[in-house]
Amino acid sequence: MGILYFGAFMLLLYLFTGNVNFENASYYALIVGTVSIFPAVVTGFISWWLNYEMTMTNVFKNKIVFSSILIVISLTLVIIRSYYLPPYLMNYIVKVIYIGGYFLCIPTLSFVAYNGGKITWPS
């Protein structure tokens, strides 16, 4: 899932340079990042079940909610980008949704990771 950070950086480089190769890299990173969310969530649920007996705490609630939000955002972005192809072919509203959504993935993913760290290092 961390490849989404790389993808956001590539998208930022595209916005500053206009080089479509950066945008292509961000698109491929988005696809890989989105696909990687599913096994991460499944193994997270298995670990929660086996190691924590599915005890619902705020940390687990946050991870479940924000992982779900991340799935919805990233899947939506893959669909938008796959349908419209490069952002320069998107109309203004779709481009804002796509770029804004991509950058929204970063704090969402960071919050999921932060809560994962709280599980691993609970002090």
TORLUM-70428 format. One record per atom (N, C-alpha, C): x, y, z. Coordinates in steps of 0.1 Angstrom, whole numbers, padded with zeros to 4 digits, always signed. Atoms other than C-alpha are relative to their C-alpha. Layout:
XYZ ...
//
This chain:
+0008-0012+0000 +0000+0000+0000 +0009+0013+0000 -0009-0012-0001 +0030+0023+0006 +0004+0005-0014 -0003-0005+0014 +0034+0025-0032 -0009+0012-0003 +0008-0011+0003 +0006+0050-0031 +0007+0013+0003 -0008-0012-0003 +0030+0075-0015 +0009+0004-0012 -0008-0001+0012 +0053+0070-0045 -0009+0006-0011 +0009-0004+0011 +0023+0074-0069 -0004+0015+0002 +0003-0014-0003 +0013+0107-0052 +0011+0009-0004 -0011-0008+0004 +0048+0120-0056 +0002+0001-0015 +0000+0000+0015 +0048+0110-0093 -0010+0009-0006 +0011-0009+0004 +0015+0128-0097 +0004+0014+0002 -0004-0014-0003 +0029+0159-0081 +0011+0004-0010 -0010-0004+0010 +0059+0158-0104 -0006+0002-0014 +0007-0003+0012 +0035+0155-0133 -0006+0013+0000 +0007-0013+0000 +0016+0185-0122 +0010+0012-0001 -0010-0010+0001 +0048+0205-0119 +0007+0001-0014 -0008+0001+0012 +0065+0193-0151 -0009-0002-0013 +0009+0003+0012 +0036+0182-0174 +0005-0012-0007 -0006+0012+0006 +0057+0151-0182 -0010-0012+0002 +0010+0011-0001 +0031+0123-0189 +0006-0013+0005 -0006+0012-0006 +0056+0096-0179 -0001+0000+0015 +0002-0001-0014 +0053+0108-0143 -0015-0004+0003 +0014+0003-0002 +0015+0106-0146 -0002-0015-0002 +0002+0014+0003 +0017+0071-0161 +0006-0008+0012 -0006+0007-0011 +0040+0060-0132 -0010+0001+0012 +0009-0001-0011 +0014+0074-0107 -0012-0009-0002 +0012+0009+0003 -0014+0055-0125 +0003-0015+0004 -0004+0014-0003 +0005+0022-0123 +0002-0002+0015 -0002+0001-0015 +0014+0028-0086 -0014+0000+0006 +0013+0000-0005 -0023+0035-0080 -0006-0014-0002 +0006+0013+0002 -0033+0002-0095 +0006-0010+0009 -0007+0010-0009 -0006-0018-0076 -0004+0003+0015 +0004-0003-0013 -0015+0001-0044 -0014-0004+0004 +0014+0004-0002 -0052-0005-0048 -0001-0015+0002 +0001+0014+0000 -0047-0042-0055 +0006-0005+0014 -0006+0004-0012 -0024-0045-0025 -0008+0002+0013 +0008-0003-0012 -0050-0031-0001 -0008-0013+0004 +0008+0012-0003 -0071-0063-0003 +0007-0011+0008 -0006+0010-0008 -0046-0088+0009 +0005+0005+0014 -0004-0006-0013 -0034-0064+0036 -0012+0000+0010 +0012+0000-0009 -0070-0060+0049 -0004-0014+0004 +0004+0014-0003 -0077-0098+0047 +0010-0005+0011 -0009+0005-0010 -0045-0106+0066 -0001+0007+0013 +0003-0008-0012 -0053-0078+0091 -0011-0006+0008 +0012+0006-0006 -0087-0094+0098 +0004-0013+0006 -0004+0013-0005 -0071-0128+0102 +0009+0002+0013 -0008-0003-0012 -0045-0114+0126 -0008+0005+0012 +0009-0005-0010 -0072-0096+0145 -0008-0011+0007 +0008+0012-0004 -0092-0128+0148 +0009-0009+0009 -0008+0009-0007 -0063-0150+0158 +0008+0005+0012 -0008-0006-0011 -0042-0127+0180 -0007+0008+0010 +0007-0009-0009 -0067-0104+0195 -0015-0004+0002 +0014+0005-0002 -0099-0125+0195 -0011+0009-0004 +0010-0010+0006 -0117-0098+0175 -0005+0010+0010 +0004-0010-0010 -0117-0075+0205 +0000+0014-0007 +0001-0012+0007 -0130-0042+0192 +0004+0012+0009 -0005-0012-0006 -0110-0012+0203 +0000+0011-0010 +0000-0012+0009 -0107+0023+0189 +0010-0002-0011 -0010+0002+0010 -0075+0013+0171 -0005-0009-0011 +0006+0009+0010 -0092-0016+0153 -0011+0006-0008 +0011-0007+0007 -0123+0004+0146 +0006+0010-0010 -0006-0010+0010 -0101+0032+0130 +0006-0007-0012 -0006+0007+0012 -0082+0007+0109 -0011-0006-0009 +0010+0006+0008 -0114-0010+0097 -0007+0011-0008 +0007-0011+0007 -0132+0023+0089 +0009+0006-0011 -0008-0007+0009 -0103+0040+0073 +0006-0008-0011 -0004+0009+0011 -0091+0010+0053 -0012-0002-0010 +0011+0000+0009 -0126+0008+0039 -0001+0013-0008 +0000-0013+0007 -0125+0045+0030 +0011+0000-0011 -0011+0001+0010 -0091+0039+0013 -0004-0009-0012 +0004+0009+0011 -0105+0010-0007 -0010+0008-0009 +0010-0007+0008 -0135+0031-0019 +0007+0011-0008 -0007-0011+0007 -0113+0061-0028 +0009-0005-0011 -0009+0005+0010 -0086+0041-0046 -0007-0007-0011 +0007+0006+0011 -0110+0020-0065 -0007+0010-0009 +0006-0011+0008 -0129+0051-0076 +0010+0007-0009 -0010-0007+0008 -0097+0067-0088 +0005-0009-0011 -0004+0009+0010 -0087+0036-0107 -0010+0000-0011 +0011+0000+0010 -0121+0036-0125 +0000+0013-0007 +0000-0013+0007 -0119+0073-0132 +0012+0001-0010 -0012-0001+0008 -0084+0071-0145 +0000-0009-0012 +0001+0010+0011 -0090+0040-0166 -0010+0004-0010 +0010-0004+0009 -0121+0055-0181 +0004+0013-0008 -0004-0013+0006 -0107+0090-0189 +0014+0000-0006 -0014+0000+0003 -0071+0080-0195 +0007+0011+0006 -0008-0010-0008 -0046+0108-0188 -0008+0012+0004 +0007-0012-0006 -0057+0138-0167 -0002+0011-0010 +0002-0011+0009 -0052+0162-0196 -0012-0002-0009 +0012+0003+0007 -0082+0145-0213 -0013+0001+0009 +0011-0001-0009 -0104+0149-0182 -0006+0014+0000 +0005-0014-0002 -0128+0178-0178 +0004+0005+0014 -0006-0006-0012 -0120+0202-0149 -0005-0007+0012 +0005+0006-0013 -0143+0186-0123 +0005-0014+0002 -0005+0013-0001 -0132+0151-0130 +0015+0000+0004 -0014-0002-0003 -0096+0162-0129 +0003+0004+0015 -0001-0004-0014 -0101+0179-0095 -0003-0012+0009 +0004+0012-0009 -0118+0148-0081 +0011-0010-0001 -0011+0010+0002 -0090+0125-0095 +0012+0004+0008 -0012-0005-0006 -0061+0146-0083 -0002+0002+0015 +0003-0002-0014 -0077+0156-0050 -0002-0014+0007 +0002+0013-0005 -0088+0120-0044 +0014-0008+0002 -0013+0007-0002 -0053+0107-0050 +0008+0006+0012 -0007-0006-0012 -0038+0132-0025 -0007-0003+0013 +0008+0004-0012 -0066+0123-0001 +0004-0014+0005 -0004+0013-0004 -0053+0087-0001 +0012+0001+0010 -0012+0000-0008 -0021+0098+0016 -0003+0002+0015 +0003-0001-0014 -0035+0111+0049 -0008-0012+0005 +0008+0011-0004 -0060+0082+0049 +0009-0012+0003 -0010+0011-0002 -0032+0056+0044 +0009+0002+0012 -0008-0003-0012 -0011+0074+0070 -0007-0003+0013 +0007+0002-0013 -0038+0072+0096 -0002-0015+0002 +0001+0015-0002 -0043+0034+0089 +0014-0005+0005 -0014+0005-0004 -0005+0029+0092 +0003+0004+0015 -0002-0004-0014 -0004+0050+0124 -0007-0009+0010 +0008+0009-0009 -0031+0028+0140 +0006-0013+0000 -0007+0013+0001 -0012-0003+0128 +0012+0001+0009 -0011-0002-0009 +0018+0011+0146 -0004+0000+0015 +0005+0000-0014 -0002+0016+0178 -0003-0015+0004 +0002+0015-0003 -0011-0022+0176 +0014-0006+0003 -0014+0007-0001 +0026-0032+0171 +0008+0006+0012 -0007-0006-0011 +0040-0007+0196 -0010+0008+0009 +0011-0006-0007 +0012+0000+0221 +0003+0009+0012 -0003-0009-0012 +0029+0024+0245 -0005+0013-0001 
//
